[in-house]
Amino acid sequence: MPHIQTANQMVTQITVIEAEPEKQNEALSLMAERARFMARQPGFVSISLHRSLDGRRIINYIQWQNRELLQSAHQSPDFRKAWGKFDDLTDQIDPHLYEVAQVLDAR
């Protein structure tokens, strides 16, 4: 489960993936398979996948203990082996690292 707190020292990667609506389900399925792999890697905290209702985007919200362990997981040959197929399903992949700046809830 995601842990969204400002005092949190984890690294967050949010990736926006754009795809044609007819390819969204297949791209999401491949992302879910890769998420299961990532969940077994050192430093894993959480992964949340979101799909847009218009079928054009997938958001991948990743939390990792630190940047180095996340980079190491991304460099794994097992993670990268399906990359070519993923490129065929998507138009654009836009990943960025973030830190939590503020959290408000409905308490």
C-alpha distances in whole Angstrom, upper triangle without the diagonal:
4,6,10,13,16,17,14,16,13,15,13,15,15,18,20,21,25,26,29,28,29,27,24,23,24,22,19,20,20,17,15,18,17,13,14,16,14,12,15,16,16,14,11,8,6,8,8,12,14,18,20,23,26,25,25,22,18,16,14,11,10,9,12,14,17,19,21,19,17,21,22,19,20,24,24,26,24,22,25,27,26,26,29,28,25,28,30,27,26,29,27,24,23,20,20,18,17,17,16,19,18,16,18,16,19,19
4,6,10,13,14,11,13,11,12,10,12,12,15,18,20,23,25,28,27,29,27,23,23,24,22,19,20,21,17,16,19,18,14,15,17,15,13,16,16,16,14,11,7,6,7,8,11,13,17,19,22,25,24,24,20,17,14,12,9,8,7,10,12,15,16,19,17,15,19,20,18,19,23,23,26,24,21,24,27,26,25,29,28,25,27,29,27,25,27,25,22,21,18,17,15,14,13,12,15,15,13,15,14,17,18
4,6,10,10,8,10,9,11,10,13,14,17,20,22,26,28,31,30,32,30,27,27,28,26,23,24,24,21,20,22,21,17,18,20,17,15,18,18,17,14,12,8,8,11,11,15,16,20,22,25,28,27,27,23,20,17,15,11,10,8,10,11,14,16,19,17,16,20,21,20,21,24,25,28,27,24,27,29,29,28,32,31,28,30,32,30,28,30,27,24,22,19,18,16,13,12,10,13,13,11,13,13,16,17
4,7,9,7,10,9,11,9,12,13,17,19,22,25,28,31,30,32,30,27,27,29,26,23,25,26,22,21,24,22,19,21,22,19,18,21,20,20,16,15,11,11,12,12,16,16,20,21,24,27,26,26,22,20,16,15,11,11,9,12,13,15,16,20,19,17,21,23,21,22,26,27,30,29,26,28,31,30,29,32,32,28,30,33,30,28,29,26,23,21,18,17,14,11,10,7,10,9,7,10,11,14,15
4,6,5,9,9,11,11,15,16,19,22,25,28,31,34,33,36,34,30,31,32,30,27,29,29,25,25,27,26,22,24,25,22,21,23,22,21,17,17,13,14,16,16,19,20,24,25,27,30,30,29,26,23,20,18,15,14,12,13,13,15,17,20,20,19,22,24,23,24,27,29,32,31,28,30,34,33,32,35,35,32,33,36,34,31,32,29,26,24,21,18,15,12,9,6,8,8,6,10,11,15,15
4,5,8,10,11,12,15,16,20,22,26,29,32,35,35,38,36,32,33,34,31,29,31,31,27,27,30,28,25,27,28,24,23,26,24,23,19,19,16,16,18,19,22,22,26,27,29,31,32,31,27,25,21,20,16,16,13,15,14,15,17,20,20,20,22,25,24,25,28,30,33,33,30,31,35,34,33,36,36,33,34,37,35,32,33,30,27,24,21,18,15,11,8,5,6,6,7,10,13,16,17
4,6,9,12,13,17,19,22,25,28,32,35,38,38,40,38,35,35,36,34,31,33,33,29,29,31,29,25,27,28,24,23,25,24,21,18,18,15,17,19,20,24,25,28,30,32,35,35,34,30,28,24,22,18,17,14,15,13,14,16,19,20,19,22,24,24,25,28,30,33,33,30,32,35,35,34,38,38,35,36,39,37,35,35,32,29,26,23,20,16,13,10,8,9,10,10,13,15,19,19
4,6,9,10,14,16,20,23,26,29,32,35,35,38,35,32,32,33,30,28,30,29,26,25,27,25,22,23,24,20,19,21,20,18,14,14,12,13,16,17,21,22,26,28,31,33,32,31,28,25,21,19,15,14,10,11,10,11,13,16,16,16,19,21,21,22,25,26,30,29,26,29,32,32,31,34,35,31,33,36,34,32,33,30,26,24,20,18,14,12,8,8,10,11,11,15,16,20,20
4,7,10,13,16,19,23,26,29,32,36,36,38,35,32,33,33,30,28,30,29,25,25,27,24,21,23,23,19,19,20,18,16,12,13,12,14,16,18,22,24,27,29,32,34,33,32,28,25,22,19,16,14,10,9,7,8,10,13,13,13,16,18,18,20,22,24,27,27,25,27,30,30,29,33,34,30,32,35,34,31,32,29,25,23,19,16,13,11,8,9,12,13,14,18,20,24,24
4,7,10,13,16,20,22,26,29,32,33,35,32,29,29,30,27,25,26,25,22,22,23,20,18,19,19,16,15,17,15,13,9,10,8,11,13,15,18,20,24,26,29,31,30,29,25,22,19,16,13,10,7,6,5,6,8,11,11,10,13,15,15,16,19,20,24,24,21,23,27,27,26,29,30,27,28,31,30,28,29,26,22,20,16,14,10,9,8,9,12,14,15,18,20,23,24
4,7,10,13,17,19,23,26,29,30,32,29,27,27,28,24,23,24,23,19,20,22,19,16,19,18,15,15,17,15,14,10,10,10,11,12,14,17,19,22,24,27,29,28,26,22,20,16,14,11,8,6,5,6,5,6,10,10,8,11,13,13,14,17,19,22,22,19,21,24,24,23,26,27,24,25,28,27,25,26,22,19,16,13,10,7,6,6,9,12,15,16,19,21,25,26
4,6,10,13,16,20,23,26,27,29,26,23,24,25,21,20,22,21,17,18,20,17,15,17,18,14,14,17,15,15,12,11,10,9,10,11,13,15,18,20,24,25,24,23,19,16,13,10,7,6,5,6,9,9,9,12,12,9,12,15,14,14,17,19,22,22,18,20,23,23,21,25,25,22,23,26,24,22,23,20,16,14,10,8,6,5,6,8,12,14,14,18,19,23,24
4,6,10,13,16,19,23,24,26,23,20,22,22,18,17,19,18,14,16,18,15,13,16,16,13,14,17,15,16,13,12,12,11,9,11,12,14,16,18,22,23,22,20,16,13,10,8,6,5,6,8,11,11,9,13,12,9,11,14,13,12,15,17,20,20,16,17,21,20,18,21,22,18,19,22,21,18,19,16,12,10,7,6,4,6,9,11,14,16,17,20,21,25,27
4,7,10,13,16,20,20,23,20,17,19,20,16,15,18,17,13,15,18,15,13,17,18,15,16,19,18,19,16,15,14,12,10,10,10,11,13,15,18,19,18,16,13,10,7,6,5,6,9,11,15,14,13,16,16,12,14,17,15,14,17,19,22,21,17,18,21,20,18,21,21,17,18,21,19,16,17,14,11,8,6,6,7,7,10,12,14,16,16,19,20,24,26
4,6,10,13,17,18,20,17,15,17,17,13,13,16,15,11,14,16,14,13,17,17,15,17,20,19,20,18,16,16,14,11,11,10,10,12,13,17,17,16,14,10,8,6,5,7,8,12,14,17,17,15,18,17,13,14,17,15,13,16,18,20,20,16,16,19,17,15,17,17,14,14,17,15,12,13,10,7,5,4,6,9,11,14,15,18,20,20,22,24,26,29
4,7,10,13,14,17,15,12,15,16,12,12,15,15,12,15,17,15,15,19,19,18,19,23,22,24,22,20,19,17,14,12,10,10,10,10,14,14,13,10,7,6,5,7,9,12,15,17,21,20,19,21,21,17,18,21,19,16,19,21,22,22,18,18,20,18,16,18,17,13,14,16,14,11,11,8,6,5,6,9,12,13,17,18,20,21,21,23,24,27,30
4,7,10,12,14,11,9,12,13,9,10,13,12,10,13,16,14,14,18,19,18,20,23,22,24,23,21,21,18,15,13,11,10,9,10,14,13,11,8,5,5,6,8,11,14,17,19,23,23,21,23,22,19,19,21,19,16,19,21,21,20,17,16,18,16,13,15,14,10,10,12,10,7,8,6,5,6,8,12,15,17,20,21,23,25,25,26,27,30,33
4,7,9,12,10,8,12,13,10,11,14,14,13,16,18,17,18,21,22,21,23,26,26,28,27,25,25,22,18,16,13,12,10,10,13,11,9,6,5,7,9,11,15,17,21,23,27,26,24,26,26,22,22,25,23,20,22,24,24,23,20,19,20,17,15,16,14,11,11,12,9,6,5,5,7,9,12,15,18,20,23,24,26,27,27,28,29,31,34
4,6,8,6,6,10,10,8,10,13,13,13,16,17,17,18,21,22,22,24,27,27,30,29,26,27,23,20,18,14,13,11,10,12,11,8,5,6,8,11,13,17,19,23,26,29,29,27,29,28,24,24,26,24,21,24,25,24,23,20,19,20,17,15,15,13,10,10,9,7,4,5,7,9,12,15,18,21,23,26,27,29,30,30,31,32,34,37
4,6,5,6,10,11,10,12,14,15,15,18,20,20,21,24,25,25,27,30,30,33,32,30,30,27,23,21,17,15,12,11,12,10,7,5,8,11,14,17,20,23,27,29,33,33,31,33,32,28,28,30,28,25,27,28,27,26,23,22,22,19,17,17,15,13,12,11,8,7,7,10,13,15,18,22,25,27,30,31,32,33,33,34,34,35,39
4,5,5,8,10,10,11,14,15,15,17,19,20,21,24,25,25,27,30,31,34,33,30,30,26,22,20,16,14,10,10,10,7,4,5,8,10,14,17,20,23,27,29,33,34,32,34,33,29,30,32,29,26,29,29,29,27,25,24,24,20,20,19,17,15,15,14,10,10,11,13,15,18,20,23,26,27,30,31,33,33,32,33,32,34,37
4,6,7,8,10,11,13,14,16,17,19,20,21,23,25,26,27,30,31,34,34,31,31,27,24,21,18,16,13,13,12,11,8,9,11,13,17,19,22,25,29,31,35,35,34,35,34,30,31,32,29,27,29,29,28,27,24,24,23,19,19,18,15,14,15,13,9,11,12,15,17,20,22,26,29,30,33,33,36,36,35,36,35,36,40
4,6,6,6,9,10,11,12,14,16,17,18,20,22,22,24,27,28,31,31,28,28,25,21,19,15,15,12,12,13,12,8,9,10,11,15,16,20,22,26,28,32,32,30,32,30,27,27,29,26,23,25,25,25,23,21,20,19,16,15,15,12,10,11,9,6,8,10,13,14,17,19,23,26,28,31,31,34,34,34,35,34,36,39
4,6,5,6,9,10,10,12,14,15,16,18,20,20,22,25,26,29,28,25,25,22,18,16,12,11,8,9,10,10,6,7,7,7,11,13,17,19,23,25,29,30,28,30,28,25,26,27,24,22,25,25,24,23,20,20,20,16,16,16,13,11,12,12,8,8,11,12,13,16,17,21,23,25,28,28,31,31,30,31,31,32,35
4,5,5,6,9,10,10,12,14,15,17,19,20,21,23,25,28,28,25,25,21,17,15,12,11,9,11,12,12,8,10,10,10,13,14,17,19,23,25,29,30,29,31,29,25,26,28,24,22,25,25,24,22,20,20,20,16,16,17,14,12,14,13,10,11,14,16,16,18,20,23,25,26,29,29,32,32,31,32,31,32,35
4,5,5,6,9,10,11,13,14,16,17,18,20,22,24,27,27,24,25,22,18,17,13,14,12,14,15,15,11,12,12,11,14,15,18,20,23,25,29,30,28,30,28,24,25,26,23,21,23,22,21,19,17,17,16,13,13,14,10,9,12,11,7,10,13,15,15,18,19,23,25,27,30,31,33,34,33,34,34,35,38
4,5,5,6,9,10,11,12,14,16,16,18,21,21,25,25,22,22,19,16,15,11,12,10,13,15,15,11,11,10,8,11,12,15,17,20,22,26,26,25,26,25,21,22,23,20,18,20,20,19,17,15,15,15,11,11,12,9,7,9,9,6,7,11,12,11,15,16,19,22,24,27,27,30,31,30,32,32,33,36
4,5,5,6,9,10,10,12,14,15,16,19,20,23,23,20,20,17,13,11,8,9,8,11,13,14,11,11,10,7,10,10,13,15,18,20,24,25,24,26,24,20,22,23,19,18,21,20,20,18,15,16,16,13,13,15,12,10,13,13,10,10,13,14,13,15,16,19,21,22,25,25,28,29,28,29,29,30,33
4,5,5,6,9,10,11,13,14,15,18,19,23,23,20,20,17,14,13,10,12,11,14,16,17,14,15,13,11,13,12,15,16,20,21,25,26,25,27,24,21,22,23,19,18,21,20,19,17,14,16,15,12,13,15,12,10,14,14,11,13,16,17,16,18,18,22,23,25,27,28,31,32,30,32,31,33,35
4,5,5,6,9,10,11,12,14,16,17,21,22,19,20,17,14,14,11,13,13,16,18,19,15,16,14,12,13,12,15,16,19,20,24,24,23,24,22,19,20,20,17,15,17,16,16,13,11,12,12,8,10,11,9,7,11,12,9,11,15,15,14,17,17,20,22,24,26,28,31,32,31,33,32,34,37
4,5,5,6,9,10,10,12,15,15,19,19,16,17,14,10,10,8,11,11,14,17,18,15,15,12,9,10,8,11,12,15,17,20,21,20,21,19,16,17,18,14,13,16,15,16,13,10,12,13,10,10,13,11,8,12,13,11,11,15,14,12,14,14,17,18,20,23,24,27,28,27,29,29,31,33
4,5,5,6,9,10,10,13,15,18,18,15,15,12,9,9,8,11,12,15,18,19,16,17,15,11,12,10,12,12,15,17,20,22,21,22,20,17,19,19,15,15,18,17,17,14,12,14,15,12,13,16,14,12,15,16,14,15,18,18,16,17,16,19,20,22,24,24,28,28,27,29,28,30,32
4,5,5,7,9,10,12,14,17,18,15,17,14,12,13,11,14,15,19,21,22,19,20,17,14,15,13,15,14,17,18,21,22,22,22,19,17,18,18,14,14,16,15,15,11,10,12,12,10,12,15,13,11,15,16,14,16,19,19,17,19,18,21,22,24,26,27,30,31,30,32,31,33,35
4,5,5,6,9,10,11,15,15,13,15,13,10,12,11,14,16,19,22,23,20,20,17,14,14,11,13,12,15,15,18,19,18,19,16,13,15,14,11,10,13,11,12,9,7,9,10,9,10,13,12,10,14,16,14,15,18,18,15,17,15,18,19,21,23,24,28,29,28,31,31,33,35
4,5,5,6,9,10,13,13,10,11,9,7,9,9,12,15,18,21,23,20,20,17,13,12,9,10,9,12,12,16,17,17,18,15,12,15,15,11,11,14,13,15,12,9,12,14,12,13,17,15,13,16,19,17,17,20,19,16,17,15,17,17,19,21,22,25,26,25,27,27,30,31
4,5,5,7,9,13,14,11,12,10,9,11,12,15,17,21,23,25,22,23,20,17,16,13,14,12,14,14,17,19,19,19,16,14,17,16,12,13,16,14,15,12,10,14,14,13,15,18,17,16,19,21,19,20,23,22,19,21,19,21,20,22,23,24,28,29,28,30,29,31,33
4,5,6,7,11,13,10,13,12,11,14,14,18,20,23,26,28,25,24,22,18,18,14,15,13,14,14,16,18,18,17,14,13,14,13,9,10,13,10,11,8,7,11,12,12,13,17,16,15,18,20,19,20,23,22,19,20,18,20,20,22,24,25,29,30,29,32,31,34,35
4,5,5,9,9,7,10,9,8,12,13,17,19,22,26,27,24,24,21,17,16,12,12,10,11,10,13,14,14,14,11,9,11,11,7,8,11,10,12,10,8,11,13,13,14,18,18,16,19,21,20,20,23,21,18,18,16,17,17,18,20,21,25,27,26,29,29,31,33
4,6,8,9,6,8,7,8,11,13,17,20,23,26,28,25,25,22,19,17,13,13,10,10,10,12,14,15,16,12,11,14,13,10,12,15,13,15,13,11,15,17,17,18,21,21,19,22,24,23,23,25,24,21,21,18,19,18,19,20,21,25,26,25,27,27,30,31
4,7,9,7,10,11,11,15,17,20,23,27,29,31,29,29,26,22,20,17,16,13,13,12,13,15,16,16,12,12,14,13,10,12,14,12,14,12,11,15,16,17,19,22,22,20,23,26,25,25,28,26,23,24,21,22,21,22,23,24,28,29,28,31,30,33,34
4,6,6,10,11,12,16,18,21,24,27,30,32,30,29,26,22,20,17,16,13,12,10,11,12,13,12,8,9,11,9,6,10,11,10,13,11,10,14,16,17,18,21,22,20,23,26,25,25,27,25,22,22,19,20,18,20,21,23,26,28,27,30,31,33,34
4,6,9,12,14,17,20,23,26,30,33,35,32,31,28,25,22,19,17,13,12,9,9,10,12,10,7,8,11,9,8,11,13,12,15,14,13,17,19,20,21,25,25,23,26,29,28,28,30,28,24,24,20,20,18,19,20,22,25,27,27,30,30,33,34
4,6,10,12,16,18,22,25,28,31,33,31,30,27,23,21,17,15,11,9,6,5,7,9,9,6,7,10,10,9,12,14,14,17,17,15,18,21,22,22,25,26,24,26,29,28,27,29,27,23,22,18,18,15,16,16,18,21,23,23,26,27,30,31
4,6,8,12,15,18,22,25,28,30,28,27,24,20,18,14,12,9,7,5,6,9,11,11,8,8,11,11,9,12,14,14,17,16,14,17,20,20,20,24,24,22,24,27,26,25,27,25,21,20,17,17,15,16,16,17,21,22,22,25,25,28,29
4,7,10,14,17,21,24,26,29,27,27,23,20,17,13,11,8,5,5,7,10,12,14,11,10,14,14,12,15,18,17,21,19,17,20,23,22,22,26,26,23,26,29,27,26,28,25,22,21,18,17,15,15,14,15,19,19,18,21,21,24,25
4,7,10,13,17,20,23,25,24,23,20,16,14,10,8,6,5,7,10,12,14,16,13,11,15,16,13,15,18,18,21,19,16,19,22,21,21,24,24,21,24,26,24,23,25,23,20,19,16,16,14,14,15,15,19,19,18,20,20,23,24
4,7,10,13,17,20,22,20,20,16,13,10,7,6,4,6,9,12,14,15,17,14,12,15,16,13,14,17,17,20,18,15,17,19,18,18,21,21,18,20,23,20,19,22,20,16,16,14,14,14,14,15,16,19,20,19,21,21,23,25
4,7,10,13,16,19,17,17,14,10,8,6,5,7,9,12,15,17,18,20,18,15,18,19,17,16,20,20,22,20,17,19,21,19,19,22,21,18,20,22,19,18,21,19,16,16,14,15,15,15,16,16,19,19,18,19,19,21,23
4,7,10,13,15,13,14,11,7,6,5,6,9,12,15,18,20,20,22,20,17,19,21,18,17,20,21,22,20,17,18,20,18,17,20,18,15,18,19,16,15,18,16,14,14,13,15,16,17,18,18,21,22,20,22,21,23,26
4,7,10,12,11,11,8,6,5,7,8,11,14,18,21,23,22,25,23,20,22,24,21,20,23,24,25,23,20,21,23,20,19,22,20,16,18,20,16,15,17,16,14,15,14,16,17,17,19,19,21,21,20,21,20,22,25
4,6,9,7,8,6,5,6,9,11,15,18,21,25,26,25,28,26,23,24,26,23,22,25,26,26,24,21,22,23,20,19,21,19,16,17,18,14,13,15,15,14,15,16,18,20,20,22,22,24,24,23,23,23,24,27
4,5,5,6,5,6,8,11,14,17,20,24,27,28,27,30,29,25,27,29,26,24,28,28,29,28,24,25,26,23,22,23,21,18,19,19,16,14,15,15,15,15,17,19,21,21,23,23,24,24,23,23,23,24,27
4,5,8,8,10,12,15,17,21,24,27,31,32,31,34,32,29,30,33,30,28,31,32,32,31,27,28,29,25,25,26,23,20,21,21,18,16,17,18,18,19,20,22,25,24,27,26,27,27,25,25,24,25,28
4,6,8,10,13,16,19,22,26,29,33,33,32,35,34,30,31,33,31,29,32,32,33,31,28,28,29,25,24,25,22,20,20,20,16,15,15,16,17,18,20,23,25,26,28,27,29,29,27,27,27,28,31
4,6,8,11,15,18,21,24,27,31,32,30,33,32,28,29,31,28,26,29,29,29,28,25,25,25,22,21,21,19,16,17,16,13,12,13,14,15,17,19,22,24,25,28,27,29,29,28,29,28,29,33
4,7,10,14,17,20,23,26,30,30,28,31,30,26,27,29,27,24,27,28,28,27,24,23,24,21,19,19,18,15,15,15,11,9,10,11,12,14,16,19,22,23,26,26,28,28,28,28,29,30,33
4,7,10,13,16,20,23,26,26,25,27,27,23,24,26,24,21,24,25,26,25,21,21,22,19,18,19,17,14,14,15,12,9,10,9,10,11,13,16,18,19,22,23,24,25,24,25,26,28,31
4,6,10,13,16,19,23,23,22,25,23,20,21,23,20,18,22,22,23,22,18,19,20,17,16,18,16,12,14,15,12,10,11,11,9,11,12,14,17,18,20,21,23,24,23,24,24,26,29
4,6,10,13,16,20,20,19,22,21,17,19,21,19,17,20,22,23,22,18,19,21,18,17,19,18,14,16,17,15,12,14,12,10,10,10,12,13,14,17,17,19,20,19,21,21,24,27
4,6,10,13,17,17,16,19,17,14,16,18,15,14,17,18,20,19,15,16,19,17,15,18,17,14,15,18,15,13,15,13,10,10,9,11,12,13,15,16,19,20,19,21,22,24,27
4,7,10,14,15,14,17,16,13,15,17,15,14,18,19,21,20,17,18,21,19,18,21,21,17,19,21,19,17,19,16,13,12,10,10,10,10,12,12,16,17,16,18,19,22,24
4,7,10,11,11,14,12,9,12,14,12,12,16,16,19,18,15,17,20,19,18,21,21,18,20,22,21,19,21,18,14,13,10,10,9,10,12,13,16,17,17,20,20,23,25
4,7,9,10,12,11,9,12,14,12,13,17,17,21,20,17,19,22,22,21,24,24,21,23,26,24,23,24,21,18,16,13,12,10,10,10,11,15,16,16,19,19,23,24
4,5,7,9,7,6,10,11,10,12,15,15,19,18,16,18,21,21,21,24,25,22,24,27,26,24,26,23,19,18,14,13,10,11,11,13,17,18,18,22,23,26,27
4,7,9,7,8,11,12,12,14,16,17,21,20,18,21,24,24,24,28,28,26,27,31,29,28,29,27,23,21,17,16,13,13,12,14,17,19,19,22,23,27,27
4,6,6,6,9,10,11,13,15,16,20,20,18,20,23,24,23,27,28,25,26,30,29,27,29,25,22,20,16,14,11,11,11,14,17,19,20,24,25,29,30
4,6,5,6,9,10,11,12,15,18,19,17,18,22,22,21,24,26,23,24,28,27,25,26,23,19,17,13,12,9,10,11,14,17,20,21,25,27,31,32
4,5,5,6,9,10,11,13,16,18,16,17,21,22,21,24,26,24,25,28,28,26,28,25,21,19,16,14,12,14,15,18,21,24,25,29,30,34,35
4,5,5,6,9,10,11,15,15,14,16,19,20,20,23,25,23,24,27,27,26,27,25,21,20,16,16,13,15,16,19,22,24,25,28,30,33,34
4,5,5,6,9,10,14,14,12,13,17,18,17,20,22,19,21,24,24,22,24,21,17,16,13,12,10,13,14,17,20,23,23,27,28,31,33
4,5,5,6,9,12,14,11,12,16,17,16,19,21,19,19,23,23,22,23,20,16,16,12,12,11,14,16,19,22,25,26,29,31,34,36
4,5,5,7,10,12,10,12,15,17,16,19,21,20,21,24,24,24,25,23,19,19,16,16,15,18,19,22,25,28,29,32,33,37,38
4,5,5,9,9,7,10,13,14,14,18,19,17,19,22,22,21,23,21,18,18,15,16,15,17,19,22,25,27,28,31,32,35,36
4,6,8,9,6,7,11,12,11,15,16,14,16,19,19,18,20,18,14,15,12,13,13,17,19,22,25,27,28,31,32,35,37
4,6,9,7,7,10,13,11,15,17,16,17,20,21,20,22,20,17,17,15,16,16,19,22,25,28,31,31,35,36,39,40
4,5,5,6,9,11,12,15,17,16,17,20,21,21,23,22,19,20,17,19,19,22,24,27,30,32,33,36,37,40,41
4,5,5,6,9,10,13,15,15,16,19,20,20,23,22,19,21,19,21,22,25,27,30,33,36,36,39,40,42,44
4,6,5,8,10,13,14,14,16,18,19,20,23,22,19,21,19,22,22,25,27,30,33,35,35,38,38,41,42
4,6,7,8,11,12,11,14,16,16,17,20,18,16,17,16,18,19,22,24,26,30,32,32,34,35,38,39
4,6,5,8,10,10,11,14,15,15,18,17,14,16,15,18,19,23,25,28,31,33,33,36,37,40,42
4,6,7,9,10,12,13,15,16,19,18,17,19,19,21,23,26,29,31,34,37,36,39,40,42,44
4,6,6,6,9,10,11,13,16,16,15,18,17,21,22,25,28,30,34,35,35,38,38,40,43
4,5,5,6,9,10,11,13,13,11,14,15,18,20,23,26,29,32,34,34,36,37,40,42
4,5,5,7,9,10,12,13,13,16,17,21,23,26,30,32,35,37,37,39,40,42,45
4,5,5,7,9,12,13,13,17,18,22,24,27,30,32,35,37,36,39,39,41,44
4,5,5,6,10,10,10,13,14,18,21,24,27,29,31,33,33,35,35,38,40
4,5,5,7,8,9,12,14,18,21,24,27,29,32,34,34,36,37,39,42
4,6,8,10,12,15,17,21,24,27,31,32,35,37,36,38,39,41,44
4,7,9,11,14,16,20,23,26,29,30,33,34,34,36,36,38,41
4,6,7,11,13,17,20,23,26,28,30,31,31,33,34,36,39
4,7,10,13,17,21,23,27,28,30,31,32,33,34,37,40
4,6,10,13,17,19,23,25,27,28,29,31,32,34,38
4,6,10,14,16,20,22,24,26,26,29,30,33,35
4,7,11,13,17,19,21,23,24,26,28,30,33
4,7,10,14,16,18,21,22,24,26,29,32
4,7,10,13,15,18,19,22,24,28,30
4,7,10,13,16,17,21,23,26,28
4,7,9,12,14,17,19,23,25
4,6,9,11,15,18,21,23
4,6,8,11,14,18,19
4,7,10,14,17,19
4,7,10,14,15
4,7,10,12
4,7,9
4,6
4
